[in-house]
Amino acid sequence: METILKKTIIALDALPAVPGKSGAVGAFRKWMQILPTLREDIEVILFVFPRQAEYYGKFLHDAIKDRVRFVLVNLPSNVFVRVVAQNTIVPFVCWKMKVDVHLSMNPEPWFGLSRTLEVFKIADLQYLESPNEFGFFKYQYRKFAGRRKVHKSDLIIANSDATKDRIDKYFNIDARKIAIIHESYDHELFTTEQKEKSDEDILVKYGVRRPFLLYVSSFRPYKNHYDLLQAYKLLPHRLEHKLVLVGNDVHGFKLTVAEMVQNLGISDRVIMLDYIHHWELASFYRQAAIFIYPSKYETFGIPPLEAMACGCPVITSNYSCIPEIVENGAEIVDTANHGLFAEKMHSLLIDKKFRDDLIKRGGIQCKKYSWANNSKETLNEIMSRLLTKRKNG
């Protein structure tokens, strides 16, 4: 590949990626670790708040320490400050440091960076799919900022074919600006092997005992807890499997889910937990009888791959990109058909051959995705577009 500059500076705008709250954390962590190893002329900087720097700093190994720098934004890390910083401080620093590439997963800065290759990785279009969930003002802001960012960016990264289709639908841009690059899961964390603490000890910490069915994602309307709970209620009562729901509460929807559970009369069989760190989450996947992912909308969907990698059989919905990502590594169902949904769960619990076959297929499917491949493809696209931008002046 042709070298464009003696040193190419790639800025990762990680300000919105708050550990424990944002799924984007894993992507920024892996890019920080992998991108500098792919070419000797690459330098990576991360825009972070102080607490983020403490987190990301734990993953800096000796081979990359001299080519990764943190740019600290010493301001309160709330949403308003973050948006202001991304529209003022980030562009100024990019200009002052002569940054070649700015990669962000949020729609800021709005006005683009003329001397810098602007890369926008889109992993969230829920505000366009379900605007009522965001409220009027937040929806209008995301719509305005997202549209400006898409049209100002030099490269749009979509994480699935389904996401690309939605970008085409909502933004009507030149398809040549879009590159499809799949995400991945953390291969070091999510495996069939236990780590330092035993899986049983971690489950006890959270008050969970086997056997249980598992759901992992946030508490939001489009995650489709309704169909999951309706189907779970139909399972034979002789089964001892509880349903464990793990995830962040978004806009108070966890209370709505709790009310659903109570109204269905299954409060004694459902356990609701908050966010669990990835280092402990793998234990839940390994010990669960089934992992269930009923979401109605995703741009990619990492949890099913995490479960597959941990040797847990997976049932997913047939919505959006999910069939594209899991292929035959999961049992795909129409979750609105509660009877069929419950039947698939029951079959996986009692049919060992079916279960073993699905676990095997899942183990093969998840290995198709890696952050190493994602980083290589991302860098190839970046360098190609950067070369074109420099040639065109």
Secondary structure as GFF3:
##gff-version 3
##sequence-region A 1 393
A	DSSP	beta_strand	8	13	.	.	.	ID=ss1
A	DSSP	alpha_helix	25	38	.	.	.	ID=ss2
A	DSSP	beta_strand	42	48	.	.	.	ID=ss3
A	DSSP	alpha_helix	50	57	.	.	.	ID=ss4
A	DSSP	three_ten_helix	65	67	.	.	.	ID=ss5
A	DSSP	beta_strand	68	72	.	.	.	ID=ss6
A	DSSP	alpha_helix	79	87	.	.	.	ID=ss7
A	DSSP	alpha_helix	89	96	.	.	.	ID=ss8
A	DSSP	beta_strand	101	104	.	.	.	ID=ss9
A	DSSP	beta_strand	117	122	.	.	.	ID=ss10
A	DSSP	alpha_helix	126	129	.	.	.	ID=ss11
A	DSSP	three_ten_helix	131	133	.	.	.	ID=ss12
A	DSSP	alpha_helix	136	152	.	.	.	ID=ss13
A	DSSP	beta_strand	155	158	.	.	.	ID=ss14
A	DSSP	alpha_helix	161	171	.	.	.	ID=ss15
A	DSSP	three_ten_helix	175	177	.	.	.	ID=ss16
A	DSSP	beta_strand	178	180	.	.	.	ID=ss17
A	DSSP	alpha_helix	199	205	.	.	.	ID=ss18
A	DSSP	beta_strand	212	216	.	.	.	ID=ss19
A	DSSP	three_ten_helix	221	223	.	.	.	ID=ss20
A	DSSP	alpha_helix	225	233	.	.	.	ID=ss21
A	DSSP	beta_strand	242	246	.	.	.	ID=ss22
A	DSSP	alpha_helix	253	263	.	.	.	ID=ss23
A	DSSP	three_ten_helix	267	269	.	.	.	ID=ss24
A	DSSP	beta_strand	270	273	.	.	.	ID=ss25
A	DSSP	alpha_helix	278	287	.	.	.	ID=ss26
A	DSSP	beta_strand	290	293	.	.	.	ID=ss27
A	DSSP	alpha_helix	303	309	.	.	.	ID=ss28
A	DSSP	beta_strand	314	317	.	.	.	ID=ss29
A	DSSP	alpha_helix	322	326	.	.	.	ID=ss30
A	DSSP	three_ten_helix	327	329	.	.	.	ID=ss31
A	DSSP	beta_strand	331	333	.	.	.	ID=ss32
A	DSSP	alpha_helix	338	350	.	.	.	ID=ss33
A	DSSP	alpha_helix	352	366	.	.	.	ID=ss34
A	DSSP	alpha_helix	371	391	.	.	.	ID=ss35
###
